[in-house]
Every structure is written in C-alpha cells, then in structure tokens.
Amino acid sequence: MANIAVMNTGLYNPFQNFDFLYKTCFLSGKTFNSQVIQVPLLPKWLLAQAGLSGEEQIQFLDESIRSYNTLVIPVNSEVNEQFLNPLEAKIEAAFAKGYDAVAALPELDLFNWIGKFLYGFVYIEMHSALRKEMTADGLNMSQSLMMKFANLNFMMQNLYTSLEFEDFSPWSITVVKLQDGETPFSFRDEINTLTFSLKIKDFGIIACLQDNGTNKRYHQDIINEVKGKALTAEQFEELCARFYYSAYLFNRLPEYTFMPVEGTTYIEAMPLRGNMTKPLFDVWQNKIYAQVLENFWKPWGYVVFEIIKNPDEPMSFFEKPYLPTAG
C-alpha cells in the first residue's frame, strides 16, 4: 500500500510516516521532551457526569475488548495545557448545564471535541494495526479512507494554529433536546463515515464530520420538524438511524485545497458535484433503512418485519416522518 501523498499544507500529516506509535503528539506531531503524555480518550469529567467507573468495556475492529480507562492518546504537554484542556473545560461546563448550554456552543467547538473523540479511536485502531502488521505496507486501508482521516486531523489543527474554513463548514452537527432529563450516557460511532452520536441527560448530539453539511441538508425537513421539541428515546434513535444510513449513502469523497498565507492556512472545499451528474446520495431503500432502524431500536425489540410492514411507509415515531424519497 502506497503512502498517502505528501500535501504541501504546512500542517502535520500523521499518515505521511504513519505516526501512530505513541511517540509524537496525535494532533501536532510534536515530539515529547521527556516522556509521552497520555490523556484519556474518554475524559474523567465525562465518566463522572455519566456515573461510570471507567471499567466499562468497548470492542474494537480487531475484536479486542478494552475498558474505557485504558484508552489513551498521546498529546504534547503544551498543546494539551494551552488548547485541549480549555476546550474540555468548555464542553464539560456545557454538558453539566444540559441542553440549552450545549445547543449554544459554537459548532466549531463541538466539531473539535467530537473530532478528538472519533480521531482518538482512529489513532488507537491504527496503532493496533501497525503493531500487528509491523509495517505500514501491511495495512489494508484504502487511500480514500486515509485521506478522509488525514483531512479530519488537518481540520482539528485549528485548535492550536491559525486555520480558516473558507465559506463552508466541513460538518453536519445536530443537537436535540430529550424528554428524559436523566438519559443514561451512551455513544455510537461509525469510523468509515466519521459519523457519531451521543446522548446524556436531557440532550443528544448527532454529527457527520466530513460531509460539508450535506447530511444535515438532506434531513432538513425532519430537523425543522423537531426544532424546539423534546424527543422521546425512540425518536432520537430513529433520527440517528437516518443520519447513519444517509452517511453510508453519501457517495462523494470531499476534497479540499489548503493554502498557507502569512501564517494562516485557508481551507476551501472543492465542489462536491464535480463532473459527476449522479445525485450526492445513492438511492434510499426502505428495506435497508429498516435493517438499520432495527439495530437502533433494539432496546424496544422492534424487528424489520414490523418496521417495514408497509414497504412504502416504514414505522416511525414522528407524527410527520419526512422520510427521504425511496427508490
């Protein structure tokens, strides 16, 4: 497998030399003066607010099972103290207050925090793969996926360097209010599509980190419908299912140009349509959507047969479902 092309961005590219061995900062590439500083992927404040011990377990792509408190990422001490810790403090304060405070956060802050979370999982997965294969040449990863991960890392470097998005946001982020003010903490992620969702207390967050806002526009009707309303647990999971499925259907690989000018790197999004005439999303199929929904509704025991009893109108907990047009 060839290395991803070196880009003249002026930004750190961990995929150039496959820097996933805990020797350099995951975000800046800076080496460590004395020792590797490892910070928890799930911050202690989040575990505390969620009422978790850190002994809870998660399964990785290599089928290894690890507890939350063993998941760490390497960070340069200066980057951590000056940039990451203030971000964590800001998110912690908002989470403590609940929906109104979280909804009021700048989307860039949520992007950076969720990006650190998701990219942290990418880092750990890459570290495990490199340890097993011993060389980057042994990794079975597509160039497009590496480019997507590298772009996310580039964009997160706005935390410690001057970086500007030129008239676009690379993400879709939706924050919703939940009816149950004591919702237990849980999260999902889909690394290949960089899709993430989280729920805790009285709010939920859904994010697609590399779509230039396309998934949110795709679901704009239902987002408008739920605006200002508190969702039931079933409704939130249904909304999540739609984003995860549409992120899978999204058939473009966003590309960007990076232009360093006088100490600031400007990022411009290339047109998603390009020379392609087909729509940005593959055809929505209710049968497949029902399978996705079944997984999200597992706690309530709904099965595909029930969900798609009417093939043209899948089961929904929304009065006005506003489902995309199926093929």
Order of alpha helices (4+ residues) and beta strands (2+ residues): alpha-beta-alpha-beta-beta-beta-alpha-alpha-alpha-alpha-beta-beta-beta-beta-beta-alpha-alpha-beta-alpha-beta-beta-alpha-alpha
